[in-house]
């Protein structure tokens, strides 16, 4: 009896291991195809990957290069500003447009009928957004010497990690839009948030004091302040406040969007 029990236990353990490996393979396969899909959409991938570093070089090296050469704080502010701009795009556009299109074309309904993990669809898009941000950060760090920024390897790594994780709140914003807008309307709604957020968050151009309060309504402002604080620059709030706001935006909008997907699709 003991030997039979041990054999049965071994078979069960083997089955569990196989199940876990298949589960992991399902997540990785979905993430792979989501990344390939995004890369094969030049209207999405080209501006998302190239625009932040191109604008950074234009302003940090060409237009204001001489001024930033003797202004370390200005060079840091410029770098972190365009880096945060690069963080916003993958999550907001990746989730907002792709989720809305998938809902409209019935792809989400099809995926629900397939034997795949329920979380694989959303997790793959989160990984796609983070990977895009990682690519943006690599290009930004490579261009930093041209913008007269001098940081240690540890400081660059810290900025990269924070910005990669910073893709989460913007993914939640994009998901919230994607679960409510149609495929045709989603790009317009994303741009209605994305473009004002760039200019009204104060991370590219400091706002006048009379309207500076607008910054506090933007998640991009808190991410920029967090990166500045870690890199030794001045910031308005504590790191705990910045993290709390970003986490709150992620959880609130993410849960509302997931609830709608579960109820409406």
C-alpha positions, 0 to 999 in steps of 0.5 A: 500500500505504501508503494502504491501511495508513493507512486500515486504521489509521484504521478500527481507531482509530475502532473502538477509540474506539467500543468505549471510548465504549460501555464507558464508557456501560455503566459509567455506565448501570449506575451510574445505574440502581443509584443510582435503585434505591437512591433509590427504596427509601425504607427504605434511602435515607431513614435513610441520608441523614437519620439522621446529620444529624438525630442530629447536630442533636439532640445537637450543637445541641439537647441539648449546644449550650450546652456545645459553644459553648465547646468547639471540640474537643468540637464537632469530635469530635461532627461527625466522629463523626456524619459517620463514622456516615453513612459506614458505612451506604451501603456496609454496607447498600447492598452487604450487602442489595442483593448478597444480594437480587440473588444470591437472585433470580438477577439476578447470573446474568442480568447474567453472561449480558448483554454488560456489563463484569464490573466494572460491577456492583460499581463501580456500587455503589461509586459509589452508596455514595460518592455517598450519603456525599457527600450526607451530607457536604453536609448535615453541613457545612451543619448544622455552624454549628448544632453550633458548629463553625468550620472553614475551607472547606479543612478541610471539603473535606478531611473530605468527601474522606476520608469519601467515600473512607472508604466503601470499607472499609465497602463491602467489609464489606457485599460480604463479607456480601452474598456469604454471606448470604441476602436475608432474613438480610443485614439482620440480619447487617449490623445485627449489625456496624453497631450495635455498631460505632457504639457500640464504636468510640468515635467517638460516646461515648468508651469506658472505659479498661477496654474501650478496646482494643475500638476497635482492632478497628473500621475506623470507629475508624481512619477517625474518627482519620484525620478528626480528625488532618486536622482538627487534633484529637488522634488515637491513631495516625499517618495512615499507620497509619489508612490502612493499616488501612482499605486492608487491610480493603478489600483483604482482604474485597473480594478474599475476596468477589469470589473467592466471587462468581466461584466460587459466584455 
